[in-house]
Amino acid sequence: MGKRGSRSQSQLLSNLTKKQKKHLRDFGEEHPFYDRVSGKEAKPQICQLSESSDGSNSESESESEPEQVSGYHKLLASLKNVSEEEEEEEEEEDSVVDDAEMNNESADDDVSVEEETATASTKMPENVTLSADPEGQDGDEPPGTSDKSPEEFTDAKHESLFSLETNFLEEESGDNCSPKVSQDPFVQHVNKELKEKEIQAVVTNPKTTHQLKWPILGQIVFSSKFQKLETFKPPKDIDLKSLHLQKPLESTWTKTNSQFLSGPPKSNSSFTPLQKELFLIMNSYRDLFYPERTALKNGEEIRHVYCLHVINHVLKANAQVLGNNSRRRSQKLGVGDDDDFRDQGLTRPKVLILVPFREAALRVVQLFISLLEGDSKKKIIVSNKKRFQGEYGSDPEERPPNLKRPEDYEAVFMGNIDDHFRIGVAILQRSIRLYAPFYSSDILIASPLGLRTIIGGEGEKKRDFDFLSSIELLIIDQADIYLMQNWEHVLHLMNHMNLLPLDSHGVDFSRVRMWSLNNWSKYYRQTLLFGALQDAQINSVFNKYCVNLQGQVAVRNVPLTGSISHVLVQLPHVFQRMEAENLASVIDSRFNFFVNKILPQYRDAVMSHTLIYVPSYFDFVRLRNYFKKEELNFTHICEYTQKSGVSRARHFFLKGEKQFLLLTERFHFYKRYTIKGIRNLIFYELPTYPHFYSEICNMLKATSRGEEATWTCTVLYSKYDAQRLASVVGVERAAQMLQSKKNVHLFITGEK
């Protein structure tokens, strides 16, 4: 019997995990989570106690009865003999086991690790879990529902350290108290009160505009729908103190921006001429549209200056909250006793930065660290930095060494070019917390696709966009690239900006600003829009969704020469104008004009090797289906064509086995292949990027075999293509072409 008993005990011990053994050793019983509950309902038993029964009788009876040793105590006794070495191993591995087992347990409770670690002030709705990063999840699956919860960890260890509700302003840190100076643009902006009449008048008021010329930015247009329109010109010199930068930015900015400065660093030369004018507009909290941001020329210069504005805004906003926390504690005021303490929005996230690739997000976070750290010997706290560098960094060896592409291509597609990501960043008194839950973050850095998977669509059960309700600063960087990704994601995001949240998320309504409670946040949101070109879709977003009470500023420089001057081959360019009744009918008018007027000229076998450049994928599908229906000899290449299909199509086109080649603009944007064998060019629509026009035209010289005299180039345009036309042929020539109401055939020879 003794052997059987010891054998059964050893079997029970072998079935227990290390965590169960530890709990059994410490508390003398198994954890209630592992209790085996029978499916049968136990019949209730009625016990009748005598009237004379009391505590003393029960105690005496229990003393007289022999003590029965339970199975738990037997197991506990056997656990006492565990060696000390095994206990040390268990303690070392305990943290790893706890994390793994708790993640498995959370799957049964339908509650993610993020929800368990979030504080009461940052609770998220139970039906939706916001993850800090979508790594390892399917794009169609709402974040937080995947079984890979261990990868979606949040920084629970630093939750209290970065909580705005439980922290106070450190006087020893040297930071000023909450910004109270009336000259501070931040204070003036957030404390400005709108009236109900002004909000109602915005809908009917016409937009007033005023045009100025600045030394670097050129022609800029100030506009506003509110009654008073204020303009200003940049001063020659700027003193850092006059910009009201929050500490430590006054000392760290010059060091961070030194790579763009020439000569010895001085207080009045901390900005480049371009940065100075841009920051003056940013610091006035006006909306800004700058369409001349290029990755090859001034991209990093602009990224530095808007990161300075972001950190300055967040530090001031958080200092105001922490300063009011200290005042409330010292004055011992009750909640809601003073409206002076209204210093925050309905949710904590106050800045949203939209970037196209992970590499851009990596550089933004690195700039944040540099601006907070500067030249000081004391390093700031950056949680989860190693994981961030691993997921957002790139390996230089992964890129093929023999890949030759244009310089602008190399600048855009540098580093990690994954376009599905999102990350929350919390900043508090020179400390940065990466992978913070969205409702505990100050700054959100994401791609349009990364946000779309959270926001979801109509009818989806698991979706959330409350974290966008109190965004005070929206930065859309490299907006032109989103045209090549999916512009619908940007429009979907803008439609969900600054809406009233569906849940309170633990907010203290006595601390919420009145204009946020009135659902007027969109009139206080500053939007900074940077792109590489003037495009109708980008202009539409700026004009429709940017209604800042401080007004809007747009840079409107017109191109003088156009990209046609960069064509290196002798080529006649024929621009044929088509008529359309309105903007909605342009698509059908272009297709009918092409099918009836242009295509018949190229059906002859003599007009072989014809490349048709199609910017829109929807137009590409329509043309492809028409070519198949008419049984034309053609091949096609788009962004979804596999590599083998691309090689096969290029080979057939070069050898003349296929007369037509349909090519999409997005394929050219992502690959930049040189198509050989072109003799005839048709631009179904003017390119989105002006320099694509010269690049495609210059492909004709790749296989020059004496057919230069037969080369042709035909371009379709309408009056609604004014911006693209001016970027290709120049503003003066475009104006002449648009004034003519008839179809115009212009023969233009490119310069060598």
matplotlib code that plots the C-alpha trace (Angstrom):
import matplotlib.pyplot as plt

x = [0.0, 2.8, 4.4, 1.0, 0.4, 3.8, 3.4, 0.0, 1.4, 4.3, 1.9, -0.1, 3.0, 4.2, 0.8, 1.2, 3.0, 5.7, 3.3, 0.8, 3.5, 4.6, 1.0, 0.5, 3.7, 2.9, -0.8, -1.4, -4.0, -4.3, -5.2, -9.1, -8.6, -7.6, -10.5, -12.3, -16.0, -18.3, -21.0, -23.6, -25.6, -25.1, -28.2, -28.5, -28.1, -30.1, -28.3, -30.4, -28.5, -29.7, -30.7, -27.9, -25.3, -22.9, -19.3, -17.9, -19.6, -18.3, -14.9, -14.9, -16.3, -13.6, -11.0, -12.3, -12.4, -9.2, -7.7, -8.1, -5.2, -6.4, -4.7, -3.6, -1.7, -0.1, 1.1, 2.3, 4.3, 6.0, 6.7, 8.6, 11.4, 12.0, 15.7, 16.9, 18.4, 15.0, 13.4, 16.0, 15.3, 11.6, 12.1, 14.2, 11.7, 8.7, 8.3, 8.5, 6.0, 3.7, 3.6, 3.0, 0.3, -1.5, -1.6, -3.2, -5.7, -6.7, -7.9, -10.6, -11.8, -12.0, -9.9, -6.5, -3.4, -3.7, -7.1, -5.9, -2.9, -4.6, -5.5, -9.0, -8.5, -7.5, -9.9, -11.0, -14.3, -14.5, -15.6, -12.5, -8.9, -6.5, -3.0, 0.1, 1.2, -0.4, 2.6, 1.7, -2.0, -4.1, -5.1, -8.7, -8.9, -9.6, -6.6, -6.7, -8.7, -5.7, -4.4, -0.9, -1.5, 2.0, 3.3, 0.8, 2.2, 1.9, 4.2, 2.3, 5.4, 5.5, 1.8, 1.8, 5.0, 3.4, -0.1, -1.2, -3.8, -1.4, 1.7, 2.6, 5.0, 8.6, 9.9, 13.5, 13.4, 13.6, 10.5, 8.2, 4.8, 1.9, 2.3, 0.5, 2.1, -0.5, 2.0, 2.5, 0.7, -0.3, -2.1, -3.7, -5.0, -6.4, -7.9, -9.6, -13.4, -15.8, -19.4, -22.3, -23.0, -19.5, -19.8, -23.1, -21.8, -18.9, -21.3, -22.6, -19.6, -17.5, -13.8, -11.8, -8.3, -5.2, -2.0, 1.5, 5.0, 7.5, 11.2, 11.6, 8.1, 7.1, 3.4, 1.3, -2.4, -3.9, -7.6, -10.2, -14.0, -14.1, -14.7, -11.3, -8.4, -4.9, -1.7, 1.9, 5.3, 8.4, 11.0, 14.6, 15.9, 14.3, 15.2, 14.5, 13.1, 10.4, 9.2, 8.2, 9.8, 9.3, 12.4, 14.7, 14.0, 15.8, 19.0, 18.5, 17.1, 20.3, 22.3, 19.6, 19.3, 23.0, 23.3, 21.3, 23.1, 26.1, 28.7, 29.0, 25.8, 24.2, 20.9, 19.5, 20.6, 19.1, 16.7, 17.4, 15.5, 12.9, 12.5, 12.2, 9.2, 7.5, 7.9, 6.5, 3.3, 3.2, 3.7, 0.8, -1.4, -2.6, -3.3, -0.5, -0.3, 3.2, 3.3, 7.0, 8.3, 10.6, 12.4, 15.6, 15.8, 14.1, 12.3, 14.5, 14.7, 10.9, 10.6, 12.9, 10.9, 7.5, 8.9, 10.0, 6.5, 5.0, 7.3, 6.8, 3.0, 2.9, 5.3, 3.2, -0.1, 1.2, 2.9, -0.4, -2.1, 0.6, 0.7, -3.0, -2.6, -0.2, -2.5, -5.5, -3.5, -2.1, -5.4, -7.4, -10.2, -12.9, -13.4, -15.1, -14.8, -12.8, -13.1, -9.4, -8.5, -10.1, -6.9, -7.5, -9.7, -12.1, -9.3, -5.5, -4.1, -3.5, -1.1, -1.5, 1.4, 0.6, 3.6, 3.7, 6.5, 8.0, 11.3, 9.6, 8.1, 11.6, 13.1, 10.3, 10.8, 14.6, 14.1, 11.8, 14.6, 17.2, 15.0, 14.4, 17.9, 20.1, 23.7, 23.0, 24.9, 21.8, 20.0, 16.2, 14.1, 12.9, 10.9, 10.8, 13.4, 15.1, 11.8, 11.0, 14.4, 14.0, 10.5, 11.0, 14.6, 16.0, 18.9, 21.1, 22.1, 18.5, 18.6, 20.2, 23.5, 23.1, 19.7, 20.0, 17.1, 16.7, 17.9, 14.3, 13.3, 16.2, 15.3, 11.6, 12.1, 14.9, 14.9, 11.8, 9.0, 6.2, 3.0, 0.9, 1.8, 0.7, 2.4, 1.4, 4.0, 3.6, 5.9, 6.2, 9.0, 11.8, 10.7, 9.4, 7.2, 6.9, 4.1, 1.8, -1.9, -3.7, -5.7, -2.6, -0.6, 0.1, 1.3, 0.1, 2.3, 0.6, 0.1, -3.3, -3.7, -2.7, -5.4, -8.0, -7.8, -8.7, -11.4, -13.1, -16.2, -19.9, -21.5, -18.4, -18.8, -15.3, -14.2, -13.0, -12.2, -12.7, -8.9, -9.3, -11.8, -9.4, -6.6, -5.2, -2.4, -2.7, 0.4, 0.1, 3.6, 4.4, 0.7, 1.6, 2.6, -0.9, -2.2, 0.0, -1.1, -4.9, -6.3, -9.6, -7.9, -7.0, -10.5, -11.9, -9.6, -10.6, -14.3, -13.6, -11.5, -12.7, -16.0, -17.6, -16.4, -18.9, -17.4, -16.1, -12.8, -12.6, -12.2, -12.7, -15.3, -14.4, -11.0, -12.3, -12.2, -15.6, -15.0, -14.2, -17.4, -19.3, -17.9, -15.9, -12.6, -12.2, -12.2, -9.2, -7.3, -4.2, -3.5, 0.0, -0.1, 3.2, 3.5, 5.6, 3.0, -0.1, -2.9, -6.7, -7.4, -4.9, -6.2, -9.7, -8.8, -7.1, -10.1, -12.8, -11.4, -9.2, -11.4, -9.0, -10.3, -6.8, -7.0, -5.2, -2.0, -1.3, 1.8, 0.7, 3.8, 3.3, 5.8, 7.5, 9.2, 7.6, 9.0, 8.9, 12.2, 13.9, 13.0, 16.3, 15.1, 13.9, 10.2, 7.0, 4.5, 0.9, -1.5, -5.1, -7.8, -11.1, -14.2, -16.2, -19.4, -18.4, -15.9, -18.0, -18.2, -14.4, -13.8, -16.4, -15.5, -11.8, -12.6, -14.9, -12.4, -9.6, -11.7, -13.2, -10.4, -7.0, -7.1, -8.1, -4.9, -2.8, -4.7, -2.5, 0.3, 2.8, 2.1, 3.5, 5.4, 2.8, 3.0, -0.2, 0.5, -2.6, -2.4, -5.7, -6.1, -9.8, -9.1, -6.6, -9.1, -11.6, -9.1, -7.9, -11.4, -12.1, -8.9, -9.9, -13.3, -12.0, -9.3, -6.5, -2.9, -1.8, -0.2, -0.4, 1.6, 0.1, 1.1, -0.5, 1.3, 3.6, 7.3, 7.1, 4.2, 6.2, 9.2, 7.0, 5.1, 8.3, 9.8, 6.8, 6.6, 10.3, 10.2, 7.1, 4.9, 2.5, 1.5, 0.2, 1.4, -0.8, 1.2, -0.1, 1.4, 1.5, 3.7, 6.1, 6.1, 7.0, 9.3, 10.8, 11.6, 12.9, 10.5, 12.5, 11.1, 8.9, 8.2, 4.8, 3.7, 0.1, -0.5, -4.1, -4.0, -1.3, 1.0, 0.4, 4.1, 5.4, 8.9, 7.3, 6.5, 10.1, 11.1, 8.7, 9.6, 13.3, 12.7, 12.5, 16.3, 16.8, 16.5, 17.3, 17.8, 17.3, 13.5, 13.7, 11.8, 8.8, 8.5, 5.3, 3.9, 0.2, -1.3, -4.9, -6.0, -9.1, -9.7, -9.9, -6.2, -4.9, -2.5, -1.0, -0.7, 1.1, 3.5, 4.4, 4.5, 4.8, 2.1, 2.3, 1.9, -0.8, -2.8, -2.7, -3.7, -6.6, -8.0, -8.5, -11.9, -11.1, -8.9, -5.4, -2.5, 0.8, 4.1, 6.8, 10.4, 12.1, 15.5, 18.6]
y = [0.0, 2.4, 1.8, 2.4, 5.6, 7.0, 6.0, 7.7, 10.8, 10.9, 10.6, 13.5, 15.6, 14.8, 16.1, 19.5, 22.4, 24.3, 27.1, 24.7, 23.1, 26.5, 27.5, 24.1, 24.5, 28.1, 27.8, 24.1, 23.8, 23.9, 27.2, 27.5, 28.0, 24.3, 22.9, 20.1, 20.8, 18.0, 18.5, 16.9, 19.0, 18.1, 17.4, 19.8, 18.2, 19.5, 19.4, 19.9, 21.2, 20.8, 23.9, 23.3, 23.2, 26.1, 27.0, 25.2, 21.9, 22.1, 22.8, 19.9, 17.5, 18.5, 18.0, 14.5, 13.4, 12.1, 14.5, 13.4, 14.2, 15.3, 14.5, 18.1, 17.9, 14.6, 16.3, 19.2, 17.0, 15.4, 18.8, 19.7, 17.3, 19.3, 20.1, 23.7, 23.7, 22.8, 25.7, 28.1, 26.9, 27.4, 31.0, 31.8, 30.4, 31.6, 34.9, 33.2, 30.5, 33.1, 35.1, 32.1, 30.6, 33.8, 34.5, 31.0, 31.7, 35.0, 33.3, 31.5, 34.7, 36.7, 39.4, 40.3, 41.1, 44.8, 45.1, 43.5, 45.8, 49.1, 51.4, 52.5, 55.8, 54.1, 51.2, 50.1, 48.5, 44.8, 44.0, 45.6, 45.4, 47.9, 46.4, 48.5, 46.8, 44.4, 42.1, 38.5, 39.2, 38.9, 42.2, 41.2, 40.1, 42.8, 43.4, 41.6, 38.6, 36.6, 33.7, 35.2, 37.4, 37.0, 39.0, 41.8, 42.7, 46.1, 47.8, 47.1, 47.6, 51.3, 52.0, 54.0, 55.8, 57.3, 57.8, 61.5, 61.0, 59.7, 61.8, 65.3, 67.9, 67.5, 70.7, 69.4, 68.6, 72.3, 72.2, 75.2, 74.6, 74.3, 77.0, 80.0, 82.7, 84.4, 84.9, 81.2, 80.1, 76.8, 78.5, 81.0, 78.2, 75.8, 78.6, 80.4, 80.1, 79.8, 80.8, 78.9, 81.6, 81.3, 77.6, 77.9, 80.6, 78.4, 76.4, 79.4, 81.8, 82.0, 81.3, 84.5, 84.3, 86.4, 85.7, 86.6, 85.8, 84.5, 84.3, 80.5, 79.1, 81.4, 82.0, 81.1, 81.5, 82.3, 81.3, 81.0, 80.4, 82.4, 86.1, 87.4, 86.4, 87.3, 87.1, 87.6, 87.6, 85.8, 87.9, 87.9, 86.5, 84.2, 83.9, 80.5, 82.1, 83.9, 80.5, 79.4, 76.0, 73.7, 72.5, 70.8, 71.6, 74.9, 73.1, 69.9, 71.3, 72.9, 69.6, 67.5, 69.8, 70.4, 68.3, 70.8, 73.9, 75.4, 77.4, 77.7, 77.1, 80.3, 81.0, 82.7, 80.0, 76.9, 76.6, 76.4, 79.1, 76.5, 75.2, 78.7, 79.6, 76.2, 76.3, 79.8, 78.5, 75.4, 77.3, 79.6, 76.5, 77.1, 74.2, 73.8, 72.2, 72.0, 70.1, 70.4, 67.8, 65.3, 62.4, 63.2, 66.9, 68.2, 65.3, 64.8, 68.6, 68.8, 65.7, 67.3, 70.5, 68.8, 66.4, 69.5, 70.8, 67.5, 67.1, 70.8, 70.4, 67.1, 68.4, 71.5, 69.6, 67.1, 69.8, 71.6, 68.4, 67.5, 71.1, 71.1, 67.8, 69.5, 72.5, 70.3, 68.3, 71.5, 73.3, 70.2, 71.1, 68.7, 67.4, 69.8, 72.8, 74.9, 75.2, 76.3, 72.6, 71.8, 70.8, 67.6, 65.9, 63.0, 60.6, 60.9, 60.5, 64.1, 63.6, 61.3, 61.0, 59.3, 57.9, 55.3, 52.9, 51.5, 53.2, 56.6, 55.6, 54.5, 57.8, 59.8, 57.9, 58.3, 62.1, 62.1, 60.4, 62.8, 65.9, 64.7, 63.5, 66.0, 66.3, 65.5, 62.6, 61.3, 59.0, 59.1, 56.0, 54.3, 51.2, 48.4, 50.0, 46.7, 45.3, 48.4, 48.4, 44.8, 45.2, 48.6, 48.4, 46.7, 44.5, 46.2, 42.7, 41.9, 44.4, 43.1, 44.8, 45.0, 46.7, 50.0, 52.4, 56.2, 58.3, 59.3, 55.6, 54.7, 57.6, 56.6, 52.8, 52.9, 50.6, 48.7, 49.4, 47.4, 49.5, 47.8, 49.0, 51.2, 52.0, 54.1, 56.4, 57.9, 60.8, 62.0, 64.2, 63.1, 59.4, 57.6, 54.5, 52.6, 50.1, 51.9, 51.0, 53.5, 55.0, 55.4, 57.1, 60.7, 60.1, 57.5, 56.7, 54.6, 53.9, 54.3, 50.5, 50.0, 52.3, 50.9, 47.5, 49.1, 51.5, 48.9, 49.5, 49.8, 46.6, 45.2, 44.1, 44.7, 48.2, 51.2, 54.8, 56.5, 57.1, 59.6, 61.8, 64.2, 64.4, 68.0, 67.7, 65.6, 65.2, 63.5, 63.0, 61.9, 62.2, 61.4, 57.9, 57.1, 57.8, 54.8, 52.7, 53.2, 56.7, 55.3, 54.5, 58.2, 59.3, 56.7, 58.0, 61.6, 60.7, 59.3, 62.1, 64.0, 62.2, 61.9, 58.6, 55.8, 55.0, 57.2, 55.2, 56.3, 60.0, 62.6, 64.9, 67.8, 68.0, 67.9, 71.2, 72.6, 72.8, 69.1, 68.3, 70.4, 68.2, 71.2, 69.4, 69.5, 73.3, 73.2, 70.4, 71.5, 69.5, 69.5, 68.0, 67.3, 65.9, 65.9, 67.3, 69.3, 66.8, 67.3, 64.5, 65.9, 69.4, 68.1, 66.6, 69.9, 72.0, 69.7, 68.4, 71.2, 73.8, 75.1, 78.2, 79.7, 79.4, 77.5, 78.2, 76.5, 76.8, 77.4, 77.7, 77.1, 75.0, 77.2, 74.6, 71.2, 67.7, 67.6, 69.5, 66.4, 64.3, 63.3, 61.8, 63.6, 62.8, 64.5, 64.9, 65.1, 66.4, 65.6, 67.3, 65.6, 67.3, 66.3, 67.9, 67.6, 65.9, 62.8, 62.1, 62.4, 58.7, 57.6, 60.5, 59.5, 55.8, 56.7, 59.1, 56.6, 53.8, 55.8, 58.3, 57.1, 53.3, 53.0, 54.8, 52.1, 49.0, 48.6, 46.1, 48.9, 50.6, 47.8, 48.1, 50.4, 51.1, 52.4, 54.0, 53.9, 55.7, 54.4, 50.7, 50.8, 52.3, 49.5, 46.8, 48.4, 48.6, 45.1, 43.7, 45.7, 44.4, 40.9, 41.4, 42.8, 40.1, 42.5, 41.3, 42.6, 41.8, 43.6, 44.3, 45.7, 45.8, 42.4, 40.6, 37.9, 38.1, 35.3, 37.1, 40.4, 38.7, 37.0, 40.1, 42.2, 39.5, 39.2, 43.0, 43.4, 40.6, 42.1, 39.1, 41.4, 44.7, 46.4, 46.5, 47.9, 49.3, 50.7, 53.6, 51.8, 49.1, 51.7, 53.4, 50.2, 48.6, 51.2, 48.6, 49.8, 48.5, 47.8, 47.8, 50.9, 52.7, 54.3, 55.8, 56.5, 58.3, 57.3, 60.0, 62.4, 60.8, 61.5, 62.2, 64.7, 63.1, 59.8, 61.5, 62.0, 58.6, 56.8, 58.8, 58.2, 54.5, 54.7, 55.1, 51.7, 49.8, 52.4, 50.7, 53.5, 53.8, 57.3, 58.9, 56.7, 57.2, 58.8, 60.0, 60.7, 62.2, 62.5, 65.4, 67.5, 70.8, 68.9, 67.9, 71.5, 70.7, 67.7, 69.4, 72.4, 70.1, 68.4, 71.2, 74.3, 76.7, 79.1, 76.5, 74.7, 77.9, 78.2, 74.6, 74.9, 78.1, 76.4, 74.7, 72.5, 69.4, 70.7, 68.8, 70.2, 68.9, 69.5, 68.3, 67.5, 69.2, 67.1]
z = [0.0, 0.8, -2.6, -4.3, -2.3, -3.1, -6.8, -7.0, -5.4, -7.8, -10.7, -9.4, -9.0, -12.5, -13.9, -12.2, -13.8, -12.0, -11.3, -9.7, -7.6, -6.3, -5.4, -3.7, -1.7, -0.7, 0.1, 0.7, -2.0, -5.7, -7.4, -7.8, -11.6, -11.9, -9.9, -11.8, -11.7, -12.4, -14.9, -12.6, -10.3, -6.7, -4.6, -1.7, 1.7, 4.7, 8.0, 11.2, 14.2, 17.7, 19.6, 22.1, 19.5, 19.7, 18.9, 22.0, 21.1, 17.6, 18.9, 21.3, 18.7, 16.3, 18.9, 19.7, 16.1, 14.6, 12.0, 8.5, 6.1, 2.7, -0.6, -0.9, 2.4, 1.3, -1.9, 0.2, 2.4, -0.6, -2.0, 1.1, 0.0, -3.2, -3.4, -3.1, -6.6, -8.1, -6.1, -7.5, -11.1, -10.5, -9.3, -12.3, -14.7, -12.9, -14.7, -18.1, -17.1, -15.6, -18.8, -21.0, -18.8, -18.2, -22.0, -22.4, -19.7, -21.2, -24.3, -22.3, -20.7, -24.0, -22.4, -23.7, -21.7, -22.6, -21.0, -17.8, -17.4, -18.4, -15.6, -14.7, -16.5, -19.8, -19.9, -23.4, -24.3, -23.7, -27.2, -28.8, -27.9, -29.4, -29.9, -30.1, -33.2, -35.7, -36.0, -36.7, -37.3, -40.4, -41.8, -42.0, -38.4, -35.8, -33.5, -30.2, -31.4, -32.6, -30.6, -30.8, -27.7, -26.4, -29.3, -28.6, -25.2, -23.7, -21.3, -18.0, -15.9, -16.7, -16.6, -13.4, -14.3, -17.5, -16.0, -16.2, -13.4, -10.7, -11.5, -10.5, -11.9, -10.7, -9.4, -9.3, -13.0, -13.8, -16.0, -15.8, -14.3, -16.7, -19.3, -18.1, -20.2, -22.3, -25.1, -25.5, -28.8, -27.2, -24.4, -26.7, -29.0, -26.4, -24.3, -27.1, -26.7, -29.7, -29.6, -30.9, -33.5, -34.9, -35.3, -37.1, -39.4, -40.5, -42.7, -44.5, -44.4, -47.6, -47.3, -47.2, -48.7, -48.8, -50.8, -49.8, -51.0, -48.5, -49.2, -49.2, -49.3, -52.2, -52.9, -49.9, -49.4, -46.1, -45.8, -43.1, -42.8, -39.5, -39.6, -38.8, -41.1, -39.8, -41.9, -41.0, -42.6, -41.3, -39.4, -40.5, -37.2, -34.7, -31.1, -29.6, -26.4, -28.5, -29.8, -26.2, -26.5, -23.5, -21.7, -22.6, -26.3, -26.3, -25.6, -27.5, -30.8, -32.0, -31.5, -33.1, -36.1, -36.5, -39.7, -41.7, -40.3, -41.9, -39.8, -36.0, -34.1, -32.9, -31.1, -34.2, -36.6, -35.1, -38.1, -41.8, -43.8, -44.8, -41.3, -39.9, -42.1, -41.7, -37.9, -37.7, -39.3, -37.2, -34.0, -34.9, -34.9, -38.4, -40.8, -43.3, -46.8, -48.2, -51.6, -52.2, -49.7, -51.5, -50.0, -52.0, -51.2, -48.0, -46.5, -43.4, -42.9, -42.7, -40.5, -38.0, -37.7, -37.3, -34.7, -32.8, -32.9, -31.8, -28.8, -27.9, -28.0, -26.0, -23.3, -22.8, -22.7, -20.2, -18.1, -17.9, -16.6, -14.1, -12.9, -12.3, -10.5, -8.1, -7.6, -6.9, -4.3, -2.6, -2.6, -1.7, -4.0, -4.8, -8.3, -10.6, -8.2, -10.6, -14.4, -14.5, -14.3, -17.6, -19.4, -21.5, -24.0, -23.9, -24.6, -24.0, -27.5, -28.8, -31.8, -34.8, -37.2, -40.5, -42.3, -45.2, -44.1, -40.9, -41.7, -41.4, -38.0, -36.9, -37.8, -36.1, -32.8, -33.0, -33.4, -30.3, -28.3, -29.6, -28.8, -25.3, -24.6, -26.5, -25.3, -21.7, -20.1, -18.4, -20.7, -20.8, -20.1, -23.3, -22.7, -25.2, -27.4, -28.3, -29.6, -31.5, -33.3, -34.2, -35.7, -37.4, -38.4, -41.5, -42.5, -45.2, -46.5, -47.5, -50.3, -53.6, -54.2, -58.0, -57.9, -59.8, -59.5, -59.7, -56.7, -55.7, -55.7, -53.4, -51.0, -50.8, -50.5, -48.0, -45.0, -43.8, -46.3, -44.5, -44.7, -42.1, -38.6, -35.7, -32.4, -29.4, -27.7, -24.2, -23.2, -19.6, -18.2, -20.5, -20.5, -23.5, -23.4, -26.7, -27.5, -25.0, -25.3, -27.5, -24.7, -22.6, -25.4, -26.2, -29.8, -32.3, -35.2, -37.9, -41.6, -43.2, -43.5, -39.9, -38.7, -41.1, -39.5, -36.2, -37.4, -39.4, -41.5, -41.2, -39.9, -38.3, -34.7, -33.5, -34.4, -32.5, -33.3, -30.0, -29.7, -32.6, -30.7, -29.1, -31.6, -31.4, -34.0, -37.2, -39.4, -42.8, -44.1, -47.7, -48.7, -52.4, -51.5, -50.1, -53.7, -54.7, -51.7, -51.1, -50.9, -49.6, -46.2, -45.8, -46.6, -44.2, -41.5, -42.0, -41.8, -38.3, -36.9, -33.8, -33.3, -29.9, -28.3, -27.8, -24.3, -21.5, -21.2, -17.5, -18.3, -15.5, -17.2, -14.7, -16.4, -20.0, -22.0, -22.9, -26.6, -26.5, -24.7, -27.2, -30.1, -31.5, -31.4, -35.2, -35.1, -32.7, -34.5, -36.4, -39.6, -41.2, -44.7, -46.6, -50.1, -53.2, -55.6, -56.2, -56.6, -56.8, -54.2, -51.7, -52.2, -51.6, -48.2, -47.1, -48.2, -46.9, -43.6, -42.4, -40.5, -37.9, -36.2, -36.6, -40.4, -43.2, -45.0, -48.4, -50.5, -54.1, -56.3, -60.0, -62.1, -64.8, -67.0, -66.5, -66.7, -70.4, -70.4, -69.0, -72.0, -73.6, -76.9, -80.0, -79.8, -81.1, -78.2, -79.4, -76.7, -77.6, -75.7, -74.9, -73.7, -70.6, -69.3, -65.7, -63.4, -62.9, -66.6, -67.2, -66.8, -69.4, -71.8, -71.7, -72.4, -75.3, -76.8, -76.6, -78.1, -80.9, -81.8, -80.6, -80.7, -84.4, -85.4, -83.7, -84.9, -87.9, -87.6, -88.6, -85.3, -83.2, -79.9, -78.4, -74.7, -73.1, -69.7, -67.4, -64.0, -62.6, -61.9, -62.6, -66.0, -66.5, -65.8, -68.1, -71.0, -70.4, -70.6, -73.8, -75.4, -74.5, -75.9, -79.2, -79.3, -79.7, -79.7, -76.3, -73.0, -69.6, -66.5, -63.2, -59.6, -59.0, -61.8, -60.6, -61.4, -64.1, -65.8, -65.8, -67.5, -70.0, -70.9, -71.3, -73.5, -75.8, -76.1, -76.9, -79.6, -81.2, -80.5, -78.7, -80.3, -77.2, -73.6, -70.9, -68.0, -64.7, -62.9, -59.5, -61.1, -62.3, -58.9, -57.0, -59.5, -61.9, -64.6, -67.9, -70.6, -73.8, -77.3, -77.1, -80.4, -79.7, -76.4, -75.3, -72.0, -71.3, -68.6, -67.5, -64.8, -61.1, -60.7, -63.3, -63.5, -64.6, -67.9, -68.8, -67.4, -69.6, -72.6, -72.1, -72.2, -76.0, -76.2, -74.4, -77.7, -80.3, -83.7, -86.1, -85.8, -84.2, -87.1, -86.4, -82.7, -81.5, -78.2, -77.6, -74.5, -73.5, -71.3, -70.3, -68.6, -65.3, -65.7, -65.3, -62.4, -64.0, -67.3, -65.9, -64.1, -67.4, -69.9, -67.7, -66.5, -69.5, -72.1, -70.1, -69.9, -73.7, -74.2, -71.8, -73.3, -76.6, -76.7, -79.7, -79.8, -79.9, -81.5, -80.2, -81.6, -78.9, -79.3, -76.0, -75.3, -75.4]

ax = plt.figure().add_subplot(projection="3d")
ax.plot(x, y, z, "-o")
ax.set_aspect("equal")
plt.show()
